[in-house]
Amino acid sequence: MYEGESQSSEPGSMPPQTPPPAAPAPAPAPSAPPPAQSHGRANAALVAAVIALAIALIGIVAFPGPEGPEGPQGVEGAEGDEGPEGDEGADGADGADGSTGPQGPQGADGPVGPQGPVGPGALMSYANITSTIDLVDCTNVNQVTITVPQAGKVVVYATAYMKVDHTVGQVDGLRMVVDTDPTACTFGPNHWQQDIPSSYPSDTWNRMTPMLFNLFEVNGAGTYTFYLNARMYYGEGAGDQHRSSNMFAVFYPS
Ligand SMILES: [Ca+2]
């Protein structure tokens, strides 16, 4: 009972007791939690903030602002790994011809080819005879044959070794010709002729070496024969003979 206050008591109740000595002042109590009303307002504010943030994010996503200026170029990155080899490309156009190279070594000899046609050069035929032939009238002593491919000219050359038996007091005369006739011993511009005067002493081995040539026209291709003929036009006798001779025929095409 505080001073100044009245204390009613009821009958039969306990007498008033002396109040106990005052207790020491209690130590300050730890901070008590806020009243329940303040805690509720804080939660509501937090929820409102979260909702506002969500609305802001939705606004950012749904309604983005204008694009900002392009930023500065970044630093070049490290070189990447080499990629796989690509497919082979199409062939390019041919290049220009190169310069001529050096001459190569000489090759081996080839096989012999077939004989070619007769050329424009001369053809030649040859006849040689060593034979004792008595001269009786006009005597053929040698001949040469030549085959020509076309018209042209044939030149015939002849040399001979002749033996003449001479008796003093008689003339011996030998004539030789080249002709297409084996019986022709005609005197003419192409004949060869030599005499032994009658005053010369007798001799059975008078050697004569005539040299003749004559020109013949041939009208076309073919085989032609030319003859060397001899005749004693004076002093014909048993000892007058042909011993040997050569003939050459050369063809010249037109
Ligand atoms: Ca004679």
Residues whose N, C-alpha, C, O or C-beta is under 5 A from the ligand:
A	BS01	CA	D165 H166 D172 G235 E236 G237 D240
